[in-house]
Amino acid sequence: MSLNAATPEFVRTLTNQIGEGVISPPTPAYLEEPRHRYTGIGGCLARPRNTGEVAAIVRLCNDNKVGIVPYGGGTGLVSGQIMEHGPAPVILSLERMDAIRDVDAADNILIAEAGAILANIQLAAADANRLFPLSLASEGSCRIGGNLSTNAGGVNVLRYGNARDLCLGVEAVLPDGSILSGLERLRKNNTGYDLRHLLIGAEGTLGIITAAALKLSPRPVEVETAFATVPNPQAALDLLNHLRDDLGDLISAFELIDLNGILFMEETGVDHTYPLAEKSKWQVLVECGGGVDARLKARLEHALHAAAERELILDAVIAQSEGQRKSLWQIREHIPIGNRKIGSVVSHDISVPVSRVPAFIEAARPLIEAIDPDLRINSFGHLGDGNLHYNIFPPMGRNRGDYDNAAKEVKKTIHDLVAQFGGSFSAEHGVGRAKVGDLQTYGDPTKLAAMRAIKAALDPNGIMNPGAVV
Ligand SMILES: Cc1cc2nc3c(=O)[nH]c(=O)nc-3n(C[C@H](O)[C@H](O)[C@H](O)COP(=O)(O)OP(=O)(O)OC[C@H]3O[C@@H](n4cnc5c(N)ncnc54)[C@H](O)[C@@H]3O)c2cc1C
């Protein structure tokens, strides 16, 4: 499929339709991404104010075979929102469509436009005494359209599921400019193909999500957060199961933290307070939430004592105030900042069956050491979901550029191992442009053929996010 560039003439026509919502050339910030690994191109930036304007832009692009790169908060980590090569596309930002259209506490539903920032959705739900549980470190910048398009995960998947599980319906503009009005308020609706699930996780390749109906949950009355050192990843996993025996589904987060993540923060001066007297190679952060009579603190304390007797934990602390709780979470949330300051040789966002995480960590280390014993591993993440950010760093005093040759071998080694463990090379960040090759290598051929057929049927001109995913 050959596409045309968004030429100055095309941009003039677009401007006649959308007015001051079109900026050419695009503001440089829209051509960068969080890790500064890719630099984008674009003929213009279009910032529509409503779904009708989105439809008009898409129709014009489709008629002229001009590519569109949908843009949410720009926090994606796989270059889905950044197109580096090809005819200059229109970058379509949803930022001016950020209204919360409705919060309905009786139906437990919130309707938000795609450009609504995740943190603002959480606040709007809290104002109605409800919880919107999707929570990621980027929640102050990412937008719900981007979250749904990447089927974002985050720290509460263990209890509430990922973005897909929190969405009842979407409104979207399809590649021919038609509007899909699917803002369902229904919990049950078995009437044919569920197009919501096709658009969620499609990373902008099948259309543009313009609004979503989101599922709200009861707001926990009591939230308890603990930080514990553990002897090894198997003990961490046993601790999770031990806590679940007592607290069941009240556990919302269970994060594994590698000592290297903490040492990297120390090395680069990233703000954090380590809460225990002695550090361990492995630590976990646990959070649970419950209703009025949950007696969570007493139950968590009791369960942690019993875990210590079983030698599943070395030491632990339960936050005694909201300030302490935030300080514990700061450790987990600031790890990516330390990582970025050191600069990873290669990062992986992988998942394996939960029960196999310890064996995976055990198997991966010698393989990395065999490539270069000086490389440093920071393996952390959402243990309760079997999802690890398995990231490899240069030794102290060296930088990642010195390891360009090793990077490819490391990545292939880890992704091959993940495949052997029945896992995924992209647990929560998506495919974007960065992992298109991995999808070809590790994806099921039948699934890939079906994906291409769907793409060709809905987007025959290939205008939607060219070069991403398929
Ligand atoms: C510090 C940090 C922590 C992170 N933690 C997590 C985490 O814990 N879990 C996790 O899953 N991710 C995480 N991420 C990745 C990122 O925040 C998520 O992928 C997020 O969902 C992207 O949302 P966004 O609005 O920034 O989307 P963007 O980056 O703008 O876009 C992402 C993709 O979605 C497409 N897109 C955007 N909006 C639309 C739309 N309205 N319609 C159709 N397509 C669209 C884009 O074209 C692109 O392909 C993290 C990122 C950072 C920087």
The ligand as an SDF file (V2000), in Angstrom:
LIG
                    3D

 53 58  0  0  0  0  0  0  0  0999 V2000
    7.0000    5.9950   33.6070 C   0  0  0  0  0  0  0  0  0  0  0  0
    6.1210    5.0990   32.7770 C   0  0  0  0  0  0  0  0  0  0  0  0
    5.4850    4.0180   33.4010 C   0  0  0  0  0  0  0  0  0  0  0  0
    4.6730    3.1640   32.6610 C   0  0  0  0  0  0  0  0  0  0  0  0
    4.0510    2.1380   33.3010 N   0  0  0  0  0  0  0  0  0  0  0  0
    3.2340    1.3290   32.6130 C   0  0  0  0  0  0  0  0  0  0  0  0
    2.5640    0.2540   33.2690 C   0  0  0  0  0  0  0  0  0  0  0  0
    2.7380    0.0090   34.4530 O   0  0  0  0  0  0  0  0  0  0  0  0
    1.7280   -0.5110   32.5320 N   0  0  0  0  0  0  0  0  0  0  0  0
    1.5140   -0.2650   31.1980 C   0  0  0  0  0  0  0  0  0  0  0  0
    0.7220   -0.9800   30.5760 O   0  0  0  0  0  0  0  0  0  0  0  0
    2.1550    0.7280   30.5490 N   0  0  0  0  0  0  0  0  0  0  0  0
    3.0000    1.5310   31.2190 C   0  0  0  0  0  0  0  0  0  0  0  0
    3.6450    2.5410   30.5670 N   0  0  0  0  0  0  0  0  0  0  0  0
    3.4400    2.7360   29.1190 C   0  0  0  0  0  0  0  0  0  0  0  0
    2.3560    3.8000   28.7520 C   0  0  0  0  0  0  0  0  0  0  0  0
    2.1440    4.7190   29.7800 O   0  0  0  0  0  0  0  0  0  0  0  0
    1.0600    3.1140   28.4100 C   0  0  0  0  0  0  0  0  0  0  0  0
    1.2500    2.3320   27.2550 O   0  0  0  0  0  0  0  0  0  0  0  0
   -0.1190    4.0670   28.1620 C   0  0  0  0  0  0  0  0  0  0  0  0
   -1.2990    3.2780   28.1260 O   0  0  0  0  0  0  0  0  0  0  0  0
   -0.0230    4.8700   26.8920 C   0  0  0  0  0  0  0  0  0  0  0  0
   -1.0110    5.8860   26.9140 O   0  0  0  0  0  0  0  0  0  0  0  0
   -0.7860    7.2750   26.1320 P   0  0  0  0  0  0  0  0  0  0  0  0
   -2.0310    8.0670   26.2590 O   0  0  0  0  0  0  0  0  0  0  0  0
    0.4540    7.9290   26.5760 O   0  0  0  0  0  0  0  0  0  0  0  0
   -0.6630    6.7440   24.6440 O   0  0  0  0  0  0  0  0  0  0  0  0
    0.3700    7.1400   23.4990 P   0  0  0  0  0  0  0  0  0  0  0  0
    1.7520    6.8590   23.9400 O   0  0  0  0  0  0  0  0  0  0  0  0
    0.1030    8.4960   23.0020 O   0  0  0  0  0  0  0  0  0  0  0  0
   -0.0530    6.0740   22.3880 O   0  0  0  0  0  0  0  0  0  0  0  0
    0.1240    4.7110   22.5810 C   0  0  0  0  0  0  0  0  0  0  0  0
   -0.4550    3.9410   21.3870 C   0  0  0  0  0  0  0  0  0  0  0  0
   -1.8660    4.0960   21.3280 O   0  0  0  0  0  0  0  0  0  0  0  0
   -2.2670    4.7510   20.1280 C   0  0  0  0  0  0  0  0  0  0  0  0
   -3.3440    5.6760   20.5130 N   0  0  0  0  0  0  0  0  0  0  0  0
   -3.2880    6.6730   21.4310 C   0  0  0  0  0  0  0  0  0  0  0  0
   -4.4920    7.2290   21.5880 N   0  0  0  0  0  0  0  0  0  0  0  0
   -5.3360    6.5900   20.7370 C   0  0  0  0  0  0  0  0  0  0  0  0
   -6.7160    6.6900   20.4460 C   0  0  0  0  0  0  0  0  0  0  0  0
   -7.5040    7.5910   21.0390 N   0  0  0  0  0  0  0  0  0  0  0  0
   -7.2500    5.8510   19.5110 N   0  0  0  0  0  0  0  0  0  0  0  0
   -6.4730    4.9210   18.8910 C   0  0  0  0  0  0  0  0  0  0  0  0
   -5.1620    4.7800   19.1370 N   0  0  0  0  0  0  0  0  0  0  0  0
   -4.6020    5.5930   20.0560 C   0  0  0  0  0  0  0  0  0  0  0  0
   -1.0150    5.4280   19.6040 C   0  0  0  0  0  0  0  0  0  0  0  0
   -1.0380    5.5670   18.1980 O   0  0  0  0  0  0  0  0  0  0  0  0
    0.0480    4.4410   20.0500 C   0  0  0  0  0  0  0  0  0  0  0  0
    0.1030    3.3570   19.1660 O   0  0  0  0  0  0  0  0  0  0  0  0
    4.4870    3.3910   31.2730 C   0  0  0  0  0  0  0  0  0  0  0  0
    5.1270    4.4830   30.6490 C   0  0  0  0  0  0  0  0  0  0  0  0
    5.9450    5.3150   31.3860 C   0  0  0  0  0  0  0  0  0  0  0  0
    6.5980    6.4700   30.6800 C   0  0  0  0  0  0  0  0  0  0  0  0
  1  2  1  0
  2  3  1  0
  2 52  2  0
  3  4  2  0
  4  5  1  0
  4 50  1  0
  5  6  2  0
  6  7  1  0
  6 13  1  0
  7  8  2  0
  7  9  1  0
  9 10  1  0
 10 11  2  0
 10 12  1  0
 12 13  2  0
 13 14  1  0
 14 15  1  0
 14 50  1  0
 15 16  1  0
 16 17  1  0
 16 18  1  0
 18 19  1  0
 18 20  1  0
 20 21  1  0
 20 22  1  0
 22 23  1  0
 23 24  1  0
 24 25  2  0
 24 26  1  0
 24 27  1  0
 27 28  1  0
 28 29  2  0
 28 30  1  0
 28 31  1  0
 31 32  1  0
 32 33  1  0
 33 34  1  0
 33 48  1  0
 34 35  1  0
 35 36  1  0
 35 46  1  0
 36 37  1  0
 36 45  1  0
 37 38  2  0
 38 39  1  0
 39 40  1  0
 39 45  2  0
 40 41  1  0
 40 42  2  0
 42 43  1  0
 43 44  2  0
 44 45  1  0
 46 47  1  0
 46 48  1  0
 48 49  1  0
 50 51  2  0
 51 52  1  0
 52 53  1  0
M  END
$$$$
